[in-house]
Amino acid sequence: MMIARVRGTLMNLSKNISRVEMIKRVLKYCPEDEEKRLLSQLEFYFSATNLPTDKFMNRKISEFSYLPFRDIRSWQLVRQVIQKEKIRAALRRTRSDTAALFAAVILKSKILKLSHDSR
């Protein structure tokens, strides 16, 4: 099993909402089919099939020791999922950002892990 470490910023728009609560809210309102599609795409990017041959990811990981969410968010297939109206509506409804969405999805993964600070 490959464990990849990704990191981003969870922008907390409400001071009363913890990161964990924000992630729970995103999971509650995010459509499950889109969640699965995003998780599948993220797991592929970090898979033993893709990661050894992906020069961009390897350079970023060796530079930072992790892969920032801003980079993941820029990938075409990820953008296609997060730009869907269902996802955007869930993020608006929960007052969350894409980092919270990624964190929520990664928590469901068997091969991807968040850093200890849930970022």
OpenMM code with the backbone's topology and positions (N, CA, C; nanometers):
from openmm import Vec3, app, unit

residues = "MET MET ILE ALA ARG VAL ARG GLY THR LEU MET ASN LEU SER LYS ASN ILE SER ARG VAL GLU MET ILE LYS ARG VAL LEU LYS TYR CYS PRO GLU ASP GLU GLU LYS ARG LEU LEU SER GLN LEU GLU PHE TYR PHE SER ALA THR ASN LEU PRO THR ASP LYS PHE MET ASN ARG LYS ILE SER GLU PHE SER TYR LEU PRO PHE ARG ASP ILE ARG SER TRP GLN LEU VAL ARG GLN VAL ILE GLN LYS GLU LYS ILE ARG ALA ALA LEU ARG ARG THR ARG SER ASP THR ALA ALA LEU PHE ALA ALA VAL ILE LEU LYS SER LYS ILE LEU LYS LEU SER HIS ASP SER ARG".split()
positions = [
    Vec3(0.0842, -0.1173, 0.0000),
    Vec3(0.0000, 0.0000, 0.0000),
    Vec3(0.0890, 0.1240, 0.0000),
    Vec3(0.0564, 0.2171, -0.0865),
    Vec3(0.1327, 0.3415, -0.0942),
    Vec3(0.0603, 0.4483, -0.0131),
    Vec3(0.1351, 0.5178, 0.0684),
    Vec3(0.0776, 0.6283, 0.1447),
    Vec3(0.1408, 0.7565, 0.0952),
    Vec3(0.0585, 0.8449, 0.0460),
    Vec3(0.1064, 0.9735, -0.0026),
    Vec3(0.0632, 1.0811, 0.0957),
    Vec3(0.1469, 1.1783, 0.1135),
    Vec3(0.1158, 1.2878, 0.2050),
    Vec3(0.0839, 1.4116, 0.1229),
    Vec3(-0.0334, 1.4659, 0.1413),
    Vec3(-0.0712, 1.5879, 0.0718),
    Vec3(-0.1011, 1.6944, 0.1755),
    Vec3(-0.0861, 1.8175, 0.1368),
    Vec3(-0.1045, 1.9248, 0.2324),
    Vec3(-0.1699, 2.0442, 0.1653),
    Vec3(-0.2496, 2.1146, 0.2377),
    Vec3(-0.3154, 2.2341, 0.1869),
    Vec3(-0.3574, 2.3213, 0.3020),
    Vec3(-0.4348, 2.4196, 0.2734),
    Vec3(-0.4817, 2.5103, 0.3771),
    Vec3(-0.6323, 2.4986, 0.3879),
    Vec3(-0.6819, 2.4731, 0.5076),
    Vec3(-0.8254, 2.4740, 0.5304),
    Vec3(-0.8609, 2.6133, 0.5779),
    Vec3(-0.9269, 2.6852, 0.4905),
    Vec3(-0.9630, 2.8221, 0.5233),
    Vec3(-1.0924, 2.8184, 0.6039),
    Vec3(-1.0843, 2.8537, 0.7294),
    Vec3(-1.2009, 2.8502, 0.8158),
    Vec3(-1.2706, 2.9850, 0.8095),
    Vec3(-1.3838, 2.9899, 0.7420),
    Vec3(-1.4552, 3.1156, 0.7235),
    Vec3(-1.5346, 3.1557, 0.8470),
    Vec3(-1.5591, 3.0630, 0.9342),
    Vec3(-1.6289, 3.0942, 1.0577),
    Vec3(-1.5397, 3.0528, 1.1732),
    Vec3(-1.5114, 3.1446, 1.2612),
    Vec3(-1.4204, 3.1159, 1.3719),
    Vec3(-1.4759, 3.0095, 1.4654),
    Vec3(-1.6047, 2.9845, 1.4609),
    Vec3(-1.6665, 2.8875, 1.5498),
    Vec3(-1.6647, 2.7457, 1.4946),
    Vec3(-1.6204, 2.7287, 1.3722),
    Vec3(-1.6223, 2.5972, 1.3093),
    Vec3(-1.4799, 2.5417, 1.3042),
    Vec3(-1.4605, 2.4268, 1.3646),
    Vec3(-1.3290, 2.3633, 1.3620),
    Vec3(-1.3063, 2.2987, 1.2256),
    Vec3(-1.1825, 2.2635, 1.1981),
    Vec3(-1.1516, 2.1943, 1.0713),
    Vec3(-1.2289, 2.0646, 1.0610),
    Vec3(-1.2348, 1.9903, 1.1702),
    Vec3(-1.3048, 1.8617, 1.1692),
    Vec3(-1.4528, 1.8829, 1.1376),
    Vec3(-1.5133, 1.9818, 1.1983),
    Vec3(-1.6541, 2.0124, 1.1734),
    Vec3(-1.6756, 2.0536, 1.0282),
    Vec3(-1.5838, 2.1324, 0.9736),
    Vec3(-1.5944, 2.1750, 0.8349),
    Vec3(-1.5892, 2.0541, 0.7421),
    Vec3(-1.4984, 1.9625, 0.7694),
    Vec3(-1.4850, 1.8416, 0.6877),
    Vec3(-1.6128, 1.7585, 0.6957),
    Vec3(-1.6683, 1.7451, 0.8162),
    Vec3(-1.7939, 1.6697, 0.8320),
    Vec3(-1.9070, 1.7335, 0.7523),
    Vec3(-1.9134, 1.8650, 0.7532),
    Vec3(-2.0185, 1.9344, 0.6780),
    Vec3(-2.0028, 1.9126, 0.5283),
    Vec3(-1.8792, 1.9175, 0.4800),
    Vec3(-1.8561, 1.8940, 0.3371),
    Vec3(-1.9017, 1.7537, 0.3006),
    Vec3(-1.8676, 1.6538, 0.3830),
    Vec3(-1.9088, 1.5160, 0.3550),
    Vec3(-2.0607, 1.5018, 0.3554),
    Vec3(-2.1265, 1.5762, 0.4398),
    Vec3(-2.2724, 1.5684, 0.4485),
    Vec3(-2.3397, 1.6188, 0.3211),
    Vec3(-2.2874, 1.7251, 0.2632),
    Vec3(-2.3537, 1.7890, 0.1492),
    Vec3(-2.2939, 1.7554, 0.0135),
    Vec3(-2.1781, 1.6959, 0.0105),
    Vec3(-2.1137, 1.6626, -0.1167),
    Vec3(-2.1789, 1.5371, -0.1757),
    Vec3(-2.2201, 1.5405, -0.3016),
    Vec3(-2.2805, 1.4222, -0.3635),
    Vec3(-2.1821, 1.3051, -0.3630),
    Vec3(-2.2293, 1.1896, -0.3208),
    Vec3(-2.1425, 1.0732, -0.3054),
    Vec3(-2.0776, 1.0298, -0.4367),
    Vec3(-2.1499, 1.0391, -0.5479),
    Vec3(-2.0917, 0.9980, -0.6756),
    Vec3(-1.9734, 1.0879, -0.7146),
    Vec3(-1.9859, 1.2172, -0.6891),
    Vec3(-1.8765, 1.3091, -0.7208),
    Vec3(-1.7596, 1.2899, -0.6247),
    Vec3(-1.7927, 1.2614, -0.5012),
    Vec3(-1.6910, 1.2335, -0.3997),
    Vec3(-1.6081, 1.1115, -0.4421),
    Vec3(-1.6763, 1.0060, -0.4857),
    Vec3(-1.6083, 0.8841, -0.5304),
    Vec3(-1.5237, 0.9104, -0.6546),
    Vec3(-1.5756, 0.9910, -0.7443),
    Vec3(-1.5016, 1.0237, -0.8668),
    Vec3(-1.3725, 1.0995, -0.8328),
    Vec3(-1.3828, 1.1961, -0.7421),
    Vec3(-1.2649, 1.2725, -0.7011),
    Vec3(-1.1653, 1.1832, -0.6286),
    Vec3(-1.2130, 1.0977, -0.5393),
    Vec3(-1.1239, 1.0069, -0.4674),
    Vec3(-1.0529, 0.9126, -0.5639),
    Vec3(-1.1259, 0.8594, -0.6583),
    Vec3(-1.0668, 0.7702, -0.7575),
    Vec3(-0.9556, 0.8399, -0.8351),
    Vec3(-0.9800, 0.9644, -0.8730),
    Vec3(-0.8797, 1.0403, -0.9479),
    Vec3(-0.7563, 1.0674, -0.8617),
    Vec3(-0.7776, 1.1087, -0.7372),
    Vec3(-0.6644, 1.1358, -0.6479),
    Vec3(-0.5839, 1.0089, -0.6213),
    Vec3(-0.6529, 0.8979, -0.5989),
    Vec3(-0.5818, 0.7715, -0.5744),
    Vec3(-0.5026, 0.7291, -0.6976),
    Vec3(-0.5549, 0.7537, -0.8164),
    Vec3(-0.4779, 0.7219, -0.9370),
    Vec3(-0.3506, 0.8055, -0.9426),
    Vec3(-0.3615, 0.9359, -0.9194),
    Vec3(-0.2434, 1.0223, -0.9269),
    Vec3(-0.1324, 0.9755, -0.8336),
    Vec3(-0.1704, 0.9225, -0.7163),
    Vec3(-0.0706, 0.8780, -0.6186),
    Vec3(-0.0452, 0.7278, -0.6236),
    Vec3(-0.0961, 0.6614, -0.7241),
    Vec3(-0.0823, 0.5159, -0.7337),
    Vec3(0.0590, 0.4755, -0.7726),
    Vec3(0.0890, 0.3492, -0.7464),
    Vec3(0.2187, 0.2931, -0.7835),
    Vec3(0.2358, 0.2894, -0.9352),
    Vec3(0.1273, 0.2966, -1.0077),
    Vec3(0.1319, 0.3002, -1.1535),
    Vec3(0.1721, 0.4379, -1.2042),
    Vec3(0.1159, 0.5427, -1.1463),
    Vec3(0.1370, 0.6775, -1.1956),
    Vec3(0.2548, 0.7505, -1.1304),
    Vec3(0.2637, 0.7445, -1.0001),
    Vec3(0.3600, 0.8271, -0.9272),
    Vec3(0.5058, 0.8087, -0.9717),
    Vec3(0.5532, 0.6867, -0.9927),
    Vec3(0.6934, 0.6717, -1.0340),
    Vec3(0.7274, 0.7356, -1.1686),
    Vec3(0.6258, 0.7552, -1.2540),
    Vec3(0.6520, 0.8090, -1.3870),
    Vec3(0.6127, 0.9559, -1.4020),
    Vec3(0.5540, 1.0142, -1.2993),
    Vec3(0.5064, 1.1518, -1.3074),
    Vec3(0.6155, 1.2472, -1.2583),
    Vec3(0.6851, 1.3075, -1.3525),
    Vec3(0.7981, 1.3948, -1.3192),
    Vec3(0.7550, 1.5172, -1.2403),
    Vec3(0.6425, 1.5772, -1.2772),
    Vec3(0.5937, 1.6962, -1.2075),
    Vec3(0.5679, 1.6657, -1.0596),
    Vec3(0.4933, 1.5595, -1.0337),
    Vec3(0.4615, 1.5250, -0.8950),
    Vec3(0.5870, 1.4919, -0.8158),
    Vec3(0.6762, 1.4166, -0.8757),
    Vec3(0.7999, 1.3801, -0.8056),
    Vec3(0.8847, 1.5026, -0.7728),
    Vec3(0.8902, 1.5976, -0.8648),
    Vec3(0.9668, 1.7203, -0.8399),
    Vec3(0.9050, 1.7995, -0.7255),
    Vec3(0.7721, 1.8143, -0.7272),
    Vec3(0.7027, 1.8887, -0.6218),
    Vec3(0.7177, 1.8206, -0.4862),
    Vec3(0.7022, 1.6892, -0.4841),
    Vec3(0.7123, 1.6158, -0.3579),
    Vec3(0.8542, 1.6245, -0.3025),
    Vec3(0.9534, 1.6131, -0.3890),
    Vec3(1.0915, 1.6226, -0.3394),
    Vec3(1.1249, 1.7657, -0.2957),
    Vec3(1.0610, 1.8643, -0.3568),
    Vec3(1.0848, 2.0041, -0.3208),
    Vec3(1.0204, 2.0408, -0.1871),
    Vec3(0.8957, 1.9961, -0.1651),
    Vec3(0.8205, 2.0358, -0.0462),
    Vec3(0.8052, 1.9252, 0.0578),
    Vec3(0.8311, 1.8016, 0.0239),
    Vec3(0.8035, 1.6837, 0.1070),
    Vec3(0.6548, 1.6506, 0.1119),
    Vec3(0.5770, 1.7216, 0.0370),
    Vec3(0.4340, 1.6964, 0.0244),
    Vec3(0.3876, 1.7612, -0.1050),
    Vec3(0.2619, 1.7409, -0.1396),
    Vec3(0.2069, 1.8018, -0.2600),
    Vec3(0.0967, 1.8984, -0.2188),
    Vec3(0.1156, 2.0283, -0.2407),
    Vec3(0.0154, 2.1267, -0.1977),
    Vec3(-0.1185, 2.1089, -0.2700),
    Vec3(-0.2278, 2.1335, -0.1979),
    Vec3(-0.3603, 2.1244, -0.2582),
    Vec3(-0.3724, 2.2171, -0.3781),
    Vec3(-0.3070, 2.3315, -0.3757),
    Vec3(-0.3199, 2.4256, -0.4882),
    Vec3(-0.2717, 2.3613, -0.6176),
    Vec3(-0.1721, 2.2735, -0.6090),
    Vec3(-0.1255, 2.2028, -0.7285),
    Vec3(-0.2269, 2.0978, -0.7718),
    Vec3(-0.2777, 2.0231, -0.6766),
    Vec3(-0.3767, 1.9200, -0.7079),
    Vec3(-0.5008, 1.9835, -0.7703),
    Vec3(-0.5423, 2.0955, -0.7144),
    Vec3(-0.6609, 2.1667, -0.7622),
    Vec3(-0.6455, 2.2115, -0.9077),
    Vec3(-0.5230, 2.2295, -0.9540),
    Vec3(-0.5001, 2.2793, -1.0898),
    Vec3(-0.5057, 2.1698, -1.1972),
    Vec3(-0.5032, 2.0437, -1.1590),
    Vec3(-0.5039, 1.9358, -1.2574),
    Vec3(-0.6397, 1.9284, -1.3266),
    Vec3(-0.6367, 1.9080, -1.4560),
    Vec3(-0.7577, 1.9151, -1.5382),
    Vec3(-0.8701, 1.8238, -1.4899),
    Vec3(-0.8410, 1.6972, -1.4650),
    Vec3(-0.9481, 1.6051, -1.4256),
    Vec3(-1.0029, 1.6366, -1.2871),
    Vec3(-0.9202, 1.6898, -1.1997),
    Vec3(-0.9676, 1.7329, -1.0677),
    Vec3(-1.0536, 1.8577, -1.0833),
    Vec3(-1.0082, 1.9513, -1.1663),
    Vec3(-1.0860, 2.0739, -1.1912),
    Vec3(-1.2250, 2.0411, -1.2462),
    Vec3(-1.2312, 1.9412, -1.3344),
    Vec3(-1.3610, 1.9033, -1.3910),
    Vec3(-1.4592, 1.8612, -1.2820),
    Vec3(-1.4111, 1.7908, -1.1804),
    Vec3(-1.4984, 1.7469, -1.0714),
    Vec3(-1.5353, 1.8636, -0.9812),
    Vec3(-1.4353, 1.9409, -0.9386),
    Vec3(-1.4644, 2.0455, -0.8395),
    Vec3(-1.5386, 2.1648, -0.8985),
    Vec3(-1.5434, 2.1752, -1.0301),
    Vec3(-1.6172, 2.2850, -1.0918),
    Vec3(-1.7629, 2.2492, -1.1211),
    Vec3(-1.8006, 2.1256, -1.0935),
    Vec3(-1.9401, 2.0869, -1.1146),
    Vec3(-2.0284, 2.1620, -1.0165),
    Vec3(-2.1458, 2.1960, -1.0610),
    Vec3(-2.2361, 2.2781, -0.9792),
    Vec3(-2.2720, 2.2096, -0.8473),
    Vec3(-2.2878, 2.0768, -0.8470),
    Vec3(-2.3209, 2.0061, -0.7231),
    Vec3(-2.2118, 2.0256, -0.6177),
    Vec3(-2.0869, 2.0188, -0.6611),
    Vec3(-1.9744, 2.0359, -0.5691),
    Vec3(-1.9672, 2.1810, -0.5237),
    Vec3(-1.9784, 2.2725, -0.6164),
    Vec3(-1.9718, 2.4153, -0.5810),
    Vec3(-2.0842, 2.4527, -0.4854),
    Vec3(-2.2028, 2.3952, -0.5057),
    Vec3(-2.3153, 2.4216, -0.4160),
    Vec3(-2.2869, 2.3670, -0.2764),
    Vec3(-2.2296, 2.2481, -0.2692),
    Vec3(-2.1955, 2.1901, -0.1382),
    Vec3(-2.0931, 2.2761, -0.0658),
    Vec3(-1.9947, 2.3261, -0.1380),
    Vec3(-1.8929, 2.4113, -0.0756),
    Vec3(-1.9534, 2.5441, -0.0296),
    Vec3(-2.0413, 2.6009, -0.1105),
    Vec3(-2.1074, 2.7259, -0.0689),
    Vec3(-2.1943, 2.7023, 0.0544),
    Vec3(-2.2675, 2.5931, 0.0515),
    Vec3(-2.3593, 2.5634, 0.1622),
    Vec3(-2.2844, 2.5422, 0.2933),
    Vec3(-2.1664, 2.4834, 0.2855),
    Vec3(-2.0884, 2.4556, 0.4065),
    Vec3(-1.9874, 2.5654, 0.4365),
    Vec3(-1.9835, 2.6674, 0.3505),
    Vec3(-1.8883, 2.7777, 0.3655),
    Vec3(-1.7452, 2.7241, 0.3753),
    Vec3(-1.7148, 2.6294, 0.2876),
    Vec3(-1.5845, 2.5633, 0.2863),
    Vec3(-1.5108, 2.5933, 0.1571),
    Vec3(-1.3863, 2.5520, 0.1523),
    Vec3(-1.3077, 2.5666, 0.0303),
    Vec3(-1.2698, 2.4289, -0.0222),
    Vec3(-1.1979, 2.4261, -0.1341),
    Vec3(-1.1629, 2.2968, -0.1936),
    Vec3(-1.0682, 2.2176, -0.1053),
    Vec3(-0.9890, 2.2822, -0.0212),
    Vec3(-0.9001, 2.2086, 0.0695),
    Vec3(-0.9828, 2.1227, 0.1649),
    Vec3(-1.0940, 2.1751, 0.2129),
    Vec3(-1.1822, 2.0971, 0.3005),
    Vec3(-1.2413, 1.9787, 0.2239),
    Vec3(-1.2759, 2.0010, 0.0980),
    Vec3(-1.3283, 1.8929, 0.0144),
    Vec3(-1.2229, 1.7840, -0.0029),
    Vec3(-1.1002, 1.8234, -0.0386),
    Vec3(-0.9924, 1.7250, -0.0543),
    Vec3(-0.9688, 1.6491, 0.0758),
    Vec3(-0.9660, 1.7202, 0.1873),
    Vec3(-0.9437, 1.6554, 0.3171),
    Vec3(-1.0538, 1.5544, 0.3454),
    Vec3(-1.1792, 1.5932, 0.3191),
    Vec3(-1.2920, 1.5042, 0.3429),
    Vec3(-1.2817, 1.3780, 0.2576),
    Vec3(-1.2463, 1.3953, 0.1324),
    Vec3(-1.2356, 1.2815, 0.0407),
    Vec3(-1.1161, 1.1932, 0.0777),
    Vec3(-1.0034, 1.2542, 0.1086),
    Vec3(-0.8830, 1.1776, 0.1417),
    Vec3(-0.9029, 1.0966, 0.2694),
    Vec3(-0.9818, 1.1469, 0.3616),
    Vec3(-1.0090, 1.0716, 0.4846),
    Vec3(-1.0758, 0.9377, 0.4563),
    Vec3(-1.1439, 0.9272, 0.3426),
    Vec3(-1.2103, 0.8020, 0.3052),
    Vec3(-1.1180, 0.7055, 0.2301),
    Vec3(-0.9998, 0.7510, 0.1965),
    Vec3(-0.9080, 0.6707, 0.1155),
    Vec3(-0.8347, 0.5660, 0.1988),
    Vec3(-0.8051, 0.4543, 0.1335),
    Vec3(-0.7239, 0.3501, 0.1970),
    Vec3(-0.5758, 0.3679, 0.1651),
    Vec3(-0.5433, 0.4507, 0.0644),
    Vec3(-0.4025, 0.4671, 0.0274),
    Vec3(-0.3485, 0.6073, 0.0498),
    Vec3(-0.4367, 0.7057, 0.0654),
    Vec3(-0.3911, 0.8428, 0.0886),
    Vec3(-0.4134, 0.8805, 0.2335),
    Vec3(-0.3228, 0.9574, 0.2885),
    Vec3(-0.3340, 1.0027, 0.4268),
    Vec3(-0.3078, 1.1524, 0.4331),
    Vec3(-0.3793, 1.2198, 0.5220),
    Vec3(-0.3544, 1.3602, 0.5467),
    Vec3(-0.2411, 1.3723, 0.6476),
    Vec3(-0.1770, 1.4871, 0.6476),
    Vec3(-0.0775, 1.5110, 0.7509),
    Vec3(-0.1475, 1.5192, 0.8864),
    Vec3(-0.0729, 1.5109, 0.9926),
    Vec3(-0.1304, 1.5042, 1.1270),
    Vec3(-0.2195, 1.6246, 1.1607),
    Vec3(-0.1988, 1.7366, 1.0940),
    Vec3(-0.2783, 1.8562, 1.1238),
    Vec3(-0.3996, 1.8693, 1.0319),
    Vec3(-0.4383, 1.7602, 0.9648),
    Vec3(-0.5538, 1.7564, 0.8751),
    Vec3(-0.5439, 1.8542, 0.7602),
    Vec3(-0.4210, 1.8815, 0.7197),
    Vec3(-0.4019, 1.9712, 0.6054),
    Vec3(-0.3229, 1.8986, 0.4996),
] * unit.nanometer
topology = app.Topology()
chain = topology.addChain("A")
for resn in residues:
    res = topology.addResidue(resn, chain)
    for name in ("N", "CA", "C"):
        topology.addAtom(name, app.Element.getBySymbol(name[0]), res)
